[in-house]
Amino acid sequence: MDFEEHLSVILKRGTARTAEDLLREIDSEYGRVPLIFEQMAERPEVLISHLLYKGAVVETSSLEPKFIELISLAVGAALKCTHCVEYHMQSAMAKGATRDEILEVILIAGLLANSAVLADAYRVIGDVNAECPSCDFNGSTPKGH
């Protein structure tokens, strides 16, 4: 179904029924509905617009669905979102990902997350004599300033 067809269905069914239908489809496909979708459904327009955006990104992607889920899994791991990892791991496996592929993307996510932590911290402490804008903001001055 293309974007215009999705919009036509929403207009025909209304937002409340469309949101209910979308949650049923998600539950049927993945075996459960993520908490964020359940909460968004309290405001159907929010859930529908989020899922339309997500759908447009995924449906127009040149990546295979399995790789989209593996990337989503890696991002969830890097963001320390347990529920995201569980959901996208299950989805990746349903789309053909192997245990080894899942472990590998988690390792890569960890590597990049660790590098980001180190790079950020080293930049902050890199020059002891540099100004510390966050220190000035908090009203404290570290040693050496």
N, C-alpha and C positions, 0 to 999 in steps of 0.2 A: 504494500500500500504506500503510495507516495504522500508527500506532505499535505497537499491539498485534500486528498481523500481522508486523511486523518482529521483535518479541520472540519470537513463535511460531516463526518461521523460524530464529532464532538458537538457540533451545532444541532444535529438531529437528536442525539441522545440526551444532551444536557451535561453539565459538568459533574454533578453528583453521580449519575449513573455511569458516566465514562470513567470516573475515578474508581468506582467499585469494580467495573469490568477490567480495568488495568491491573488492579491488585489481584484479582482472580487469575489473570493471565500470568502475572509474575509468579504467583504461588504455584500454578500448574507447571510452569517451565522450570523453576528453580527449587521447588519444594518448600518454599517459605517466602515471606515478604520481609525485607529489611525494615528495621525499626524506623529509619528516617522516612521511608515511604508511607508507613502506617501513620506517622505523625503528620506528614505533608497532606495526607488524605483528609485531614480535618478541615483543610482549606483546599478543596478540589482544584482550584485554579493553579495553586502552587505545585501540586503533584503533577498535574497535566502539563504545565509549562516545563517543569523539570524533565519529565519523561520525553516530551517532544524534543527538547534540546539534546538530551542523551541519545535518543533514537536517531536524530539527524546526524550527529557526530559519528555514531557507529555505522549507520546505514550508508553514509557517503565515504566511509573510510576505505582505503585500498588495502588495509591490513585484514588478515583472516580473523574471524571471531575469536579463535583460540588465543591469538597473540594480543588482541585487545584485552581479553580477560587476564592474561599473564602480566601485561603492563599494569592493569588495574590492581592486581594482586601485589605487585612490587610497590606501587605507590601507597597502597594501604599499609604494607609492612613498614615502609619508610616513615609514614605518618603515625605509626604505632596505633593503628585502628584495628583492633582484634576482630571486630565484627566484619569489617571490610575484607580482611584477609580470609576469614572463614567463608564469606559469601562468594568472593571472587575465586577462591581455590575450588570450591564446589562447582562453580560455573565453568572454570577453566577445564576441570576434569570432565565435565559433561560435554565440553566441546573438543575433547580429545587430548588434552595436556597430560603428560606423564608425570609421575612423582619426581623423576629427575629434573624435568623442566621446571616444575614448581620450586624445588629446592634451589635450583640455579638462579631463578629470578629473585628469590628471597636473599640469596647471598649477594647478588649484584645490588639489590636495594640497600642492604646493610652496608655494603662497601661505600656506596654513594652517600648514604645518610651519615656515616661515620666521617667521611671526607668533608661533608658540609659543616659538621660540628667543629672539626679541627680547623678548617679554613676560617670560619667565623671567629672562633676563639683566638686564633693566632693573629688575626687582623686587629682585634680589640686590644690585645696585650702586646702587639708587635713593637710598638714604639713607646717606651716608658715615658718619654718626654712629650709625647703627642698630647694634644688636648683630648679631654674625655667628655664629650657632650652629654652622655648619659649620666656621668658623675655630677656635672654641673646642674643638670636637671633635677637630680635627686638630692642636691644640696650637700654632697660629700665630695671629698677630693682624695684620691688614692695617694699612697706614698710615691714620692718622686715628682709630684705636681706642684 
